[in-house]
Amino acid sequence: VVVMPNAVINAKACIKEGAIINSGAVIEHECVIGKFAHISPNAALAGNVSVGEFTHVGIGSSVIQGISIGKNCIIGAGSVVVRDIKDDIKAYGVPACERAKI
């Protein structure tokens, strides 16, 4: 696990093997970050968010409380995720919408 300077990881968050939490990212209470996931700079995950393995959450993105993002997904920069994202999906926008299957 790599946690860069100024990242915030709050109580009961679980960061799994190989994950990267970049500078300024915020991981709130009870989030689960899957193996080899990447949380980009200044991304914010509200409480109880689940990010699947090999998923990339783009710079400055926000994920609303209780959302699940599947495995092998890409969330585009500046997106706001307000609904669950299935495995193998590229999603972006405000709100984030499915744009392509990976």
N, CA and C atoms as an extended XYZ file, in Angstrom:
306
Properties=species:S:1:pos:R:3:atomname:S:1:resname:S:1:resid:I:1 pbc="F F F"
N         0.851       -1.182        0.000 N   VAL     1
C         0.000        0.000        0.000 CA  VAL     1
C         0.893        1.241        0.000 C   VAL     1
N         0.512        2.223       -0.829 N   VAL     2
C         1.228        3.498       -0.864 CA  VAL     2
C         0.235        4.598       -0.498 C   VAL     2
N         0.574        5.375        0.520 N   VAL     3
C        -0.245        6.520        0.923 CA  VAL     3
C         0.647        7.754        0.818 C   VAL     3
N         0.280        8.651       -0.074 N   MET     4
C         1.081        9.849       -0.334 CA  MET     4
C         0.780       10.944        0.695 C   MET     4
N         1.670       11.960        0.779 N   PRO     5
C         1.482       13.044        1.749 CA  PRO     5
C         0.126       13.750        1.576 C   PRO     5
N        -0.411       14.174        2.696 N   ASN     6
C        -1.670       14.930        2.771 CA  ASN     6
C        -2.903       14.119        2.405 C   ASN     6
N        -2.766       12.809        2.233 N   ALA     7
C        -3.948       11.958        2.091 CA  ALA     7
C        -4.551       11.782        3.481 C   ALA     7
N        -5.879       11.625        3.531 N   VAL     8
C        -6.577       11.424        4.795 CA  VAL     8
C        -7.301       10.091        4.717 C   VAL     8
N        -7.037        9.228        5.693 N   ILE     9
C        -7.728        7.936        5.775 CA  ILE     9
C        -8.356        7.869        7.159 C   ILE     9
N        -9.684        7.800        7.196 N   ASN    10
C       -10.396        7.855        8.467 CA  ASN    10
C       -10.692        6.472        9.034 C   ASN    10
N       -11.294        6.467       10.216 N   ALA    11
C       -11.498        5.260       11.015 CA  ALA    11
C       -12.183        4.137       10.244 C   ALA    11
N       -11.689        2.945       10.484 N   LYS    12
C       -12.257        1.696        9.984 CA  LYS    12
C       -12.207        1.561        8.472 C   LYS    12
N       -11.424        2.380        7.792 N   ALA    13
C       -11.224        2.189        6.348 CA  ALA    13
C       -10.288        1.004        6.159 C   ALA    13
N       -10.487        0.265        5.076 N   CYS    14
C        -9.662       -0.901        4.765 CA  CYS    14
C        -9.015       -0.681        3.398 C   CYS    14
N        -7.694       -0.616        3.376 N   ILE    15
C        -6.944       -0.405        2.140 CA  ILE    15
C        -6.203       -1.704        1.849 C   ILE    15
N        -6.518       -2.343        0.734 N   LYS    16
C        -5.945       -3.659        0.442 CA  LYS    16
C        -4.634       -3.569       -0.328 C   LYS    16
N        -3.966       -4.704       -0.415 N   GLU    17
C        -2.633       -4.847       -1.000 CA  GLU    17
C        -2.470       -4.119       -2.328 C   GLU    17
N        -1.381       -3.370       -2.444 N   GLY    18
C        -1.009       -2.743       -3.705 CA  GLY    18
C        -1.765       -1.479       -4.060 C   GLY    18
N        -2.714       -1.068       -3.220 N   ALA    19
C        -3.499        0.136       -3.516 CA  ALA    19
C        -2.630        1.385       -3.357 C   ALA    19
N        -2.984        2.419       -4.121 N   ILE    20
C        -2.299        3.708       -4.040 CA  ILE    20
C        -3.328        4.776       -3.679 C   ILE    20
N        -3.044        5.499       -2.602 N   ILE    21
C        -3.880        6.623       -2.184 CA  ILE    21
C        -3.020        7.864       -2.397 C   ILE    21
N        -3.362        8.658       -3.389 N   ASN    22
C        -2.496        9.752       -3.806 CA  ASN    22
C        -2.696       11.014       -2.959 C   ASN    22
N        -1.838       11.992       -3.169 N   SER    23
C        -1.804       13.235       -2.385 CA  SER    23
C        -3.161       13.923       -2.338 C   SER    23
N        -3.573       14.280       -1.132 N   GLY    24
C        -4.800       15.040       -0.959 CA  GLY    24
C        -6.084       14.240       -1.060 C   GLY    24
N        -5.991       12.941       -1.329 N   ALA    25
C        -7.201       12.110       -1.392 CA  ALA    25
C        -7.788       11.968        0.011 C   ALA    25
N        -9.112       11.831        0.075 N   VAL    26
C        -9.799       11.626        1.349 CA  VAL    26
C       -10.579       10.321        1.263 C   VAL    26
N       -10.276        9.417        2.195 N   ILE    27
C       -10.971        8.131        2.301 CA  ILE    27
C       -11.695        8.163        3.643 C   ILE    27
N       -13.011        8.244        3.609 N   GLU    28
C       -13.784        8.383        4.841 CA  GLU    28
C       -14.016        7.029        5.519 C   GLU    28
N       -14.719        7.088        6.640 N   HIS    29
C       -14.955        5.933        7.509 CA  HIS    29
C       -15.532        4.738        6.748 C   HIS    29
N       -15.021        3.567        7.082 N   GLU    30
C       -15.542        2.273        6.631 CA  GLU    30
C       -15.510        2.069        5.120 C   GLU    30
N       -14.664        2.802        4.412 N   CYS    31
C       -14.463        2.534        2.981 CA  CYS    31
C       -13.601        1.290        2.819 C   CYS    31
N       -13.772        0.602        1.698 N   VAL    32
C       -12.928       -0.535        1.341 CA  VAL    32
C       -12.328       -0.238       -0.028 C   VAL    32
N       -10.998       -0.218       -0.087 N   ILE    33
C       -10.273        0.034       -1.332 CA  ILE    33
C        -9.626       -1.279       -1.746 C   ILE    33
N       -10.010       -1.794       -2.920 N   GLY    34
C        -9.559       -3.103       -3.381 CA  GLY    34
C        -8.092       -3.148       -3.773 C   GLY    34
N        -7.616       -4.363       -3.970 N   LYS    35
C        -6.224       -4.596       -4.361 CA  LYS    35
C        -5.877       -3.829       -5.630 C   LYS    35
N        -4.735       -3.158       -5.584 N   PHE    36
C        -4.152       -2.449       -6.722 CA  PHE    36
C        -5.043       -1.344       -7.296 C   PHE    36
N        -6.014       -0.882       -6.506 N   ALA    37
C        -6.825        0.270       -6.917 CA  ALA    37
C        -5.981        1.536       -6.778 C   ALA    37
N        -6.353        2.570       -7.524 N   HIS    38
C        -5.637        3.846       -7.467 CA  HIS    38
C        -6.647        4.959       -7.223 C   HIS    38
N        -6.463        5.657       -6.124 N   ILE    39
C        -7.286        6.820       -5.807 CA  ILE    39
C        -6.415        8.047       -6.094 C   ILE    39
N        -6.786        8.811       -7.105 N   SER    40
C        -5.969        9.926       -7.602 CA  SER    40
C        -5.965       11.116       -6.648 C   SER    40
N        -5.058       12.077       -6.895 N   PRO    41
C        -4.990       13.260       -6.044 CA  PRO    41
C        -6.337       13.984       -5.928 C   PRO    41
N        -6.632       14.398       -4.704 N   ASN    42
C        -7.822       15.197       -4.380 CA  ASN    42
C        -9.151       14.510       -4.654 C   ASN    42
N        -9.145       13.198       -4.865 N   ALA    43
C       -10.409       12.461       -4.939 CA  ALA    43
C       -10.954       12.333       -3.517 C   ALA    43
N       -12.280       12.317       -3.386 N   ALA    44
C       -12.912       12.213       -2.069 CA  ALA    44
C       -13.941       11.096       -2.089 C   ALA    44
N       -13.778       10.148       -1.172 N   LEU    45
C       -14.721        9.045       -1.031 CA  LEU    45
C       -15.434        9.215        0.297 C   LEU    45
N       -16.764        9.401        0.259 N   ALA    46
C       -17.546        9.530        1.483 CA  ALA    46
C       -17.592        8.172        2.191 C   ALA    46
N       -18.232        8.109        3.337 N   GLY    47
C       -18.257        6.887        4.136 CA  GLY    47
C       -18.897        5.704        3.437 C   GLY    47
N       -18.416        4.516        3.791 N   ASN    48
C       -18.975        3.241        3.323 CA  ASN    48
C       -18.909        3.059        1.814 C   ASN    48
N       -17.915        3.625        1.170 N   VAL    49
C       -17.719        3.435       -0.271 CA  VAL    49
C       -16.839        2.215       -0.481 C   VAL    49
N       -17.156        1.437       -1.513 N   SER    50
C       -16.352        0.276       -1.887 CA  SER    50
C       -15.796        0.497       -3.290 C   SER    50
N       -14.473        0.345       -3.433 N   VAL    51
C       -13.804        0.485       -4.727 CA  VAL    51
C       -13.149       -0.855       -5.041 C   VAL    51
N       -13.517       -1.455       -6.180 N   GLY    52
C       -13.018       -2.775       -6.541 CA  GLY    52
C       -11.555       -2.789       -6.941 C   GLY    52
N       -10.995       -3.994       -7.000 N   GLU    53
C        -9.585       -4.137       -7.363 CA  GLU    53
C        -9.330       -3.656       -8.783 C   GLU    53
N        -8.146       -3.101       -8.984 N   PHE    54
C        -7.675       -2.580      -10.272 CA  PHE    54
C        -8.501       -1.408      -10.804 C   PHE    54
N        -9.273       -0.764       -9.946 N   THR    55
C       -10.085        0.387      -10.356 CA  THR    55
C        -9.306        1.681      -10.150 C   THR    55
N        -9.519        2.624      -11.060 N   HIS    56
C        -8.865        3.937      -11.002 CA  HIS    56
C        -9.939        5.003      -10.792 C   HIS    56
N        -9.806        5.772       -9.720 N   VAL    57
C       -10.706        6.898       -9.458 CA  VAL    57
C        -9.925        8.166       -9.800 C   VAL    57
N       -10.393        8.901      -10.814 N   GLY    58
C        -9.665       10.036      -11.373 CA  GLY    58
C        -9.527       11.225      -10.441 C   GLY    58
N        -8.574       12.079      -10.790 N   ILE    59
C        -8.229       13.257      -10.000 CA  ILE    59
C        -9.466       14.135       -9.753 C   ILE    59
N        -9.632       14.530       -8.494 N   GLY    60
C       -10.706       15.446       -8.132 CA  GLY    60
C       -12.101       14.864       -8.162 C   GLY    60
N       -12.229       13.559       -8.290 N   SER    61
C       -13.556       12.933       -8.305 CA  SER    61
C       -14.129       12.850       -6.897 C   SER    61
N       -15.466       12.775       -6.823 N   SER    62
C       -16.162       12.586       -5.552 CA  SER    62
C       -17.070       11.376       -5.671 C   SER    62
N       -17.113       10.582       -4.613 N   VAL    63
C       -17.988        9.410       -4.582 CA  VAL    63
C       -18.877        9.550       -3.353 C   VAL    63
N       -20.188        9.551       -3.591 N   ILE    64
C       -21.174        9.773       -2.536 CA  ILE    64
C       -21.245        8.558       -1.606 C   ILE    64
N       -21.649        8.791       -0.373 N   GLN    65
C       -21.699        7.752        0.657 CA  GLN    65
C       -22.455        6.505        0.212 C   GLN    65
N       -21.870        5.342        0.546 N   GLY    66
C       -22.523        4.055        0.337 CA  GLY    66
C       -22.430        3.497       -1.067 C   GLY    66
N       -21.716        4.152       -1.960 N   ILE    67
C       -21.618        3.718       -3.362 CA  ILE    67
C       -20.613        2.583       -3.494 C   ILE    67
N       -20.906        1.669       -4.432 N   SER    68
C       -19.993        0.581       -4.780 CA  SER    68
C       -19.516        0.776       -6.207 C   SER    68
N       -18.202        0.773       -6.392 N   ILE    69
C       -17.602        0.822       -7.729 CA  ILE    69
C       -16.937       -0.529       -7.943 C   ILE    69
N       -17.256       -1.173       -9.056 N   GLY    70
C       -16.791       -2.536       -9.311 CA  GLY    70
C       -15.305       -2.652       -9.591 C   GLY    70
N       -14.922       -3.859       -9.985 N   LYS    71
C       -13.535       -4.175      -10.333 CA  LYS    71
C       -13.205       -3.649      -11.721 C   LYS    71
N       -11.930       -3.261      -11.902 N   ASN    72
C       -11.405       -2.892      -13.223 CA  ASN    72
C       -12.197       -1.762      -13.884 C   ASN    72
N       -12.533       -0.751      -13.108 N   CYS    73
C       -13.277        0.404      -13.625 CA  CYS    73
C       -12.356        1.613      -13.742 C   CYS    73
N       -12.789        2.567      -14.553 N   ILE    74
C       -12.125        3.865      -14.642 CA  ILE    74
C       -13.182        4.932      -14.391 C   ILE    74
N       -12.938        5.757      -13.382 N   ILE    75
C       -13.803        6.899      -13.101 CA  ILE    75
C       -13.034        8.139      -13.549 C   ILE    75
N       -13.588        8.869      -14.505 N   GLY    76
C       -12.898       10.012      -15.098 CA  GLY    76
C       -12.688       11.160      -14.126 C   GLY    76
N       -11.704       11.984      -14.429 N   ALA    77
C       -11.347       13.133      -13.597 CA  ALA    77
C       -12.548       14.046      -13.372 C   ALA    77
N       -12.697       14.513      -12.143 N   GLY    78
C       -13.739       15.476      -11.808 CA  GLY    78
C       -15.149       14.923      -11.765 C   GLY    78
N       -15.290       13.619      -11.833 N   SER    79
C       -16.624       13.007      -11.830 CA  SER    79
C       -17.241       13.024      -10.439 C   SER    79
N       -18.574       12.947      -10.407 N   VAL    80
C       -19.311       12.790       -9.159 CA  VAL    80
C       -20.130       11.510       -9.292 C   VAL    80
N       -19.745       10.503       -8.514 N   VAL    81
C       -20.390        9.186       -8.602 CA  VAL    81
C       -21.533        9.144       -7.593 C   VAL    81
N       -22.770        9.031       -8.102 N   VAL    82
C       -23.957        9.057       -7.244 CA  VAL    82
C       -24.756        7.758       -7.303 C   VAL    82
N       -24.291        6.819       -8.134 N   ARG    83
C       -24.935        5.493       -8.191 CA  ARG    83
C       -23.858        4.443       -8.390 C   ARG    83
N       -24.188        3.200       -8.037 N   ASP    84
C       -23.227        2.103       -8.147 CA  ASP    84
C       -22.755        1.932       -9.586 C   ASP    84
N       -21.494        1.510       -9.737 N   ILE    85
C       -20.884        1.250      -11.041 CA  ILE    85
C       -20.501       -0.226      -11.078 C   ILE    85
N       -20.945       -0.934      -12.113 N   LYS    86
C       -20.646       -2.367      -12.257 CA  LYS    86
C       -19.188       -2.581      -12.651 C   LYS    86
N       -18.743       -3.836      -12.637 N   ASP    87
C       -17.385       -4.204      -13.049 CA  ASP    87
C       -17.122       -3.809      -14.501 C   ASP    87
N       -15.852       -3.496      -14.792 N   ASP    88
C       -15.364       -3.297      -16.163 CA  ASP    88
C       -16.056       -2.153      -16.910 C   ASP    88
N       -16.271       -1.048      -16.222 N   ILE    89
C       -16.974        0.099      -16.810 CA  ILE    89
C       -16.098        1.351      -16.738 C   ILE    89
N       -16.132        2.146      -17.803 N   LYS    90
C       -15.561        3.495      -17.782 CA  LYS    90
C       -16.737        4.446      -17.581 C   LYS    90
N       -16.651        5.282      -16.543 N   ALA    91
C       -17.730        6.227      -16.242 CA  ALA    91
C       -17.117        7.589      -15.938 C   ALA    91
N       -17.819        8.634      -16.360 N   TYR    92
C       -17.358        9.984      -16.044 CA  TYR    92
C       -18.510       10.953      -16.198 C   TYR    92
N       -18.307       12.160      -15.658 N   GLY    93
C       -19.309       13.217      -15.758 CA  GLY    93
C       -19.884       13.584      -14.407 C   GLY    93
N       -20.791       14.581      -14.452 N   VAL    94
C       -21.490       15.047      -13.261 CA  VAL    94
C       -22.975       15.034      -13.570 C   VAL    94
N       -23.701       14.019      -13.126 N   PRO    95
C       -23.211       12.856      -12.387 CA  PRO    95
C       -22.499       11.872      -13.323 C   PRO    95
N       -21.673       11.006      -12.747 N   ALA    96
C       -20.946       10.015      -13.548 CA  ALA    96
C       -21.931        9.037      -14.181 C   ALA    96
N       -21.767        8.817      -15.479 N   CYS    97
C       -22.596        7.872      -16.226 CA  CYS    97
C       -21.691        6.873      -16.928 C   CYS    97
N       -22.223        5.678      -17.134 N   GLU    98
C       -21.487        4.657      -17.876 CA  GLU    98
C       -21.261        5.149      -19.301 C   GLU    98
N       -20.003        5.123      -19.736 N   ARG    99
C       -19.660        5.598      -21.083 CA  ARG    99
C       -19.165        4.480      -21.980 C   ARG    99
N       -18.566        3.435      -21.396 N   ALA   100
C       -18.026        2.334      -22.204 CA  ALA   100
C       -17.788        1.126      -21.311 C   ALA   100
N       -17.806       -0.045      -21.941 N   LYS   101
C       -17.406       -1.291      -21.290 CA  LYS   101
C       -15.921       -1.458      -21.560 C   LYS   101
N       -15.168       -1.863      -20.550 N   ILE   102
C       -13.719       -2.047      -20.712 CA  ILE   102
C       -13.435       -3.496      -21.071 C   ILE   102
